[in-house]
Amino acid sequence: MLAGLLFGVAISEMTFYYLNTGETRPPQVVTLNIPPGTAERVAHGESSPTLASSMYFVVGDTLMVNNLDSVVHQLGPLFIPSGSSATMKLDTEQDYAFTCSFIPSKYIGLNVRPPLTLVTRILGILEAGLPMGILIALYSIYAMPLKKKPASALSE
């Protein structure tokens, strides 16, 4: 069983390390700045190097969009006049695809995930480690059966 749990720790923690997208932090205000000249770049089919087409958030985050461009921009339900800002509270675990005017593809993905806690990580370890421990135990019983005492030792 111990070997299975160690396997679960290794797999779970390696996966966490390589695939971590920031869900371990508490909710916060995340600022998105639309740089000057973005509308002109989008009109030419170019993207702004500072704007991603997909973003990850934790449930409870607030997205604040600052429009530093000279034209009005839209992000889903938010209309942001030039030189102003707007906020959106992200309270639900969901993948959003909003229309937006500052990305050449005209949409942006907002991925909202629950915060990752210690309990979640421990459950992941147990869900991987316990079945593997059981399989290792069954295999060891099958591969190395218990030695039987010789019949002469039993009669003494």
N, C-alpha and C positions, 0 to 999 in steps of 0.2 A: 504494500500500500504506500509506503514511504517513497518508493521509486516513482510511483504514479503521481503522487503529489509534487515531487520535485520536477517531474516532467510538466505538470500543469503550471507550476510557477515559472519555469523556463519559457514555455510557449506563451503564456498569458503576458508576462512582463516584456518579452521580446516584441510581441505584437503591439503592446501599449507603447513601447519606446519608439518603434518605427512608424506607427500609424497615428500617433497623438496629434490631434488637430486643435488642442487648446481648451478642451472641455473641462479641464481640471481646475480652472480658475473660477472665482465667484462672479456673479453677474456684474457688469460694469457698463459704462457709457462708451460706445465705440464710435469714433468720429471718422466720417468719410468726407474728404475734401474733393470737390470738383474743381480742378485747376483752371485758370484762365486759358481761353483758346480751345476748350474741349469741344464746343459746338462746331467750330471750324474743322477740327480734326475728324470728328464724326462725319461731317458732310463729305469729307474726302475719303471716308472708309478707313481711317486710321484710328487706332485705339490709343488712349492715354497710357503711358507706361506706369502710372501710379494707380490706375483703376483696374481691379480684377473683375472678371465676369461672374465670379462665384465667391461667396464669403461664408465663413462658419461663425456661429454664435452659440452662446449658452442661454438656456431658458432664463428669462428675466433681464437680458441685456436690453439696452436702449441704443438704437442706431440714430446718430445725429449726422445729418447731411448738410454740409456747408457748401453753398454755391458761390465760388469765387470767379465764375465765368460771367460774361456780359449778357447772357440770355437766360430766360426761364428754363428750368429743367424739371423733369418728372421722374419719380421713382415710385412705381405703383400708385398708391393713393396720395402720395406727397407731391405737391407742386411747390417748387422752391424758386422764388424770384431771385434775380441777380443780387448778390451781396447779402443774402439772408440765409437762414438755416431752418430746418424742420427736423422733427424727431419722430421715431416710431418705436413703440415698446414691443418687444418680441417675447410674449408670454406663453406661447404654445410650441411644443416640440413638433416641428413640421419642416418640410422642404418647400420653400416659396419660389415661384418664378414670376417676377414682376417685370412689367414693361418699364423701360427706362430710356431716357433720351441721351444719356452721356456714354453709352456703350454702342459700338457700331452694330452689334447683333440686335440691338433694341430690346434686350431683356437681360436681367441679372438674377442669379440664383442666390437665395439667402437660406442657408442650412442651419436650422435651430435645433440643437441637441441638448439633452438633459446634462447637468454637470456630472462629471465622473467622480464618484466618492470612493473612499476606502472600502466600504461595504460592496460596492459594485465590482471592484477589482478582486476582492476575496471570493465573491460568488463566481467570477470567471475562472479563478484558479481551481475552485472546488469542482466546477462543472467539467473542467478538462482533466483534472487530476484524479478524482474518484473513479470514473469509469476506466481510466488507464491503469490505475492501481489494481482494480478488480481483474482486468484483463491480464496484467502481469502475474497476479497471484494464480489465476486459473492456468495460465501457460506454465508457470513453474511447477504446479501440481501435476500437470499432464506430462511435461518434459522430464521431470525428475520425480518419478513415483517413489513413495516411501519404501525403504528396503524392508523386506520381510525377513523375520528371524528364521533360521533353519529349523526344521522339524525336531532335530535332536536337542536344540536349545530349549524348546518348548516343554519337552518331557522331563527336564531336570528340575 
